[in-house]
């Protein structure tokens, strides 16, 4: 029995060591940094970067930035420092096409002390990496405890509604009655009712809104179309993969293509199916593009 007890203790110690290693690996992958923006005038925004959990001795210093005018993306480079007053920088919007008031550019943070650091360990070099990084750095999305984002996973209607109302900054509705029987005790009840009250989400009928159904490409397009009031002024696009028959989401998908929130070079378009469940990566990509449209 002593031998068994000794072996058990050895195994327990090894398990504890592996758990500590895994925890440290997750912390190394997931950056603890978010940013805020303030519009100072028509052509300038002020960007401030913060540690999610700042201490007396640990702050951020923004060292520089680079800007890609065509796709409205700003890369901000930072490092940790003991000086709390260096975490802000002004960004010129001159040259940015049609900068909107709320989200004129897509901002992505880079730690110069960890050049290749990414917030999730399964998004490096994938098609939607910069869009996932954008929503993460803005504080709108989180990953899983193992450091992953799981970009190919599908997403429920409740999860998408929660993500979108968070991005839009809507104030949550107060607790109260709802006509939808299937969300009366649901975790995303307030988020879904907020989306309903703002006209970006509808039920299937007067009592059903199906929170756990997988959201489809077409449904994502409709909600983004309503949320951002996409107006392409009759601009023509490429529609050869859209359904020939009438479809409830067809007009909204056309708007997404015209606004280049969906692009013909996307893998989403290469194997297009308007009724296919959307992945987490596709949802992040489309929201990120719509924000800076």
N, C-alpha and C positions, 0 to 999 in steps of 0.2 A: 504493500500500500504506500510505503514511503516513496518508492520509485514513481508510482502513479501521481502522488501528490506533488513531487518535485517537477515532473513533466508538466503537470497542469499549471504550476506557477510559472515555468519557463514559457509555455504557450501564452499565458495571460500577459506576461511582460512583453512578448513579441507583438501581440495584438495591440497593446497600448502604444508601443512604439510606432507601429504602422498607422494607428489612428492619428497620432501626433504628426507624423510625416504627411499624411493626407490633408490634415487641417492646415498645416503650413503651406502645402502646395496650393490649396484653394485660396488662401489669403494672398499668396504671391500672384495668382492669376487675376483675382477680382480686384480691380482698382477701387480705392476708397474715395474717389474724387467726383464731385459734381460741379456744375457751373450755373450761374444766373446771368441774365442779360438785362440791360437798361437802355432804352432808346434815348440818346442825349440830344440829337437833332435829326433832321431829315436824312443826313448822310453818315451818321456815326452811331454805333452802339458801343456801350461799355460792357465788357465781359469780366466777371469775377469768378475765380475758381476757389473751391473750398474742399478741405478734407471732410468726409462725412462725419467724422468724430474728431474734431480738433482738440489739441491739448495746449497747454501754456507754451511748450517748446517747439511744437510742430505746426508749421503753416505752409502755405504754398507761395512760390514765386513764379510768375509767368515770365519766361525768358524771351520769347519771340512768337511770331505767328506767320503763317503763309496762307494765301487765299487763292482759290480757284474760282474766278468770276463766272465761268460758264456753267458749272454745276452748283454754284452757290455754297461752296464748302470752305470752311476756315479750319485750319489745323493750328491749334494752340499748344505750345510746348511749355512745360512747367517742370519744376523740381521742388522737393521739400526743403524748407529753410526755417530758420528761427525768427525771421523777420515777417511780422504779420501785415505789413503795409504794402507788399509788392505783388499782391495777388490779383491786380486789376490791370486791364489794358483796353485802349480804345481801338476799335476796328472801323476803318473807313468803308462805307458802302458804295462809294463811287465806282462805277463800272459793273455793279451787280444789276442784272436785268430785273426790273419791276420788284424791288424789295418790299415785302409786305410788312405791316406794322408789328405783328406779333412775333413772327419767326422769319426775319429777313434772310438768314443764312443757316446752314447746317454746321454746327460746331462740334469738332472732335478733339479730345484732349490726348496729348502724348507726354509721357513721363520721360524726360531726357536722361534720367538716371537708370531707366529700364527701357532701353530703346525699342525692344520688341514686345513689351508688355501689352497684353490685350485683356479685356475684362472677362472673357469667357474662353475656355480652352478648346472649344470646338467650332470657332468661327473664323480662324485665321485663313485668309486667302479665299474665302468663299464669296460668291457673287454679292451677297447682301451684307458683307462685313461692315462697311462704313455706315450703313443705315442702322444696323444693330448697335454699333458703337455710339452713334449719334443719340439714339433714344436712351441708351444706358447712361451716357455722360450727362444728359439733360435730367436724369433722375426719374425717367418714366417707366423703365422696365428693369426687371431683375432676373437673375438666372436661378439655378438650382444649387443646393448645398454642396454638390460635388464639383462646382465650378463650371458647369456646362450651361449652355443656352438651349440646346436641343433644337436647332433651327429647322429640322425636317419634321418635327412633330406638328400635328394639327392643333387647332385652337377652337375652343367653344365660343358660342355666341356671347355667353356671359363674360368670358375672359377678354374677348375683343372689345366689348362695350366698356369694360372696366379700363382697359388700356386707352381707349379713345377719349373717354370723358376726362381721364387724368391729363392727357396731352392737351385737351381743349381748355382745361382749367375751370370746368364747370363746378359750381357749388352743388354739393350733394343734396338731393331732396330730403326733406324731413321724413322720419318714420310715419307711416300712415297706411291707409287702405290702398289696395291695388286690385284692379279687375282681373289680373292674370293669376289664375289659381296655381300655376306651376312655379311661381317665384315667391309665394307668401312667406316661406321659411328658407329661402335660398340665400347663400352667402353674398351674392352680388345683386340682391334685390334693389338696394338704393342706387347702385350704379346703373342698372338697367332701366329703372324708372326715371333716372336723370336723363338718360339717352332718349327715352320715350318722350319726356316732357319737352326736350329741345328739338323734337321732330326728326331725330337721326335714326331712330329704331322704331319698328312696329311689330305688333304681334301677328301671329298667323290667323287669329280670329280674336274675338272679344275676351277670351279667357286663357289663351295659350300663347306663350312667347318663346317656349322651347330653349331654356338657358343652356342646356347641356348638348344640344345639337352642334355638330361641327359647322363652323361658319364657312361658307363657300366663297370662291373668288367673286362671284356675282354679288353676293350680299355685302362683302367688303367694299366693292365698288359703289354700291348704293349708299352705304353709310358715309363713306368719304365724300361722295358727291353732295349729299345733304349737309354734312358738317362744314365743308369748305366752300360750298356754293360754287363749284367749278364752272367757269364760264369761258369757253374757248372761242366765243364769237364766231361760231360756224366753221371753225377751222376743220379742214378735211384730214382724215387719218387713214390708217390701213385696217380694214375690217374683214378681211377675207376669212378669218378664223372664227368670227362671231356666228351665232346660229342664224340661219336664213329665216327661220320661223320667228314669230313674235315671242319675246322673252321679257319677263318683268325687269331684268337687270341689263338688258341690251343697251339702252340709252346711256346708262351710267358707265358701263364699260367703254362705250365709245368716247365718253368724256375723259375717262382715265387715259385712253390711248392718245387722244388729241392733246391732253395736257402733259403727256409723257410721264404720268404717274405709273403707267404701264408702258413698256417699250417693246418694240418688235424684236429687239436683240436680247430680251430677257428670256431665261429658261421657262418662265411662266407662260410666255407667248408661244414658245417653240412647241410645247405640248398643251396647247390651250384647251381648257374645258371649263366653261362658265359655271358649271354645277359641281366642280371638284372642290373638296375641302381645301381651304388655304392653309399653308404651313405658317409656323411662327416667323420664319425668315421672310416670307412673302408679305405678311401683315406688317412687319417692321419696315420693310422696304417701301411699301405703298404709303404708310403713315408718314414716314420721314420725307418722302418726296412731296406729299400733299402739304405738309407743314410749310415748306419753303416755296411752294408753287407761286 
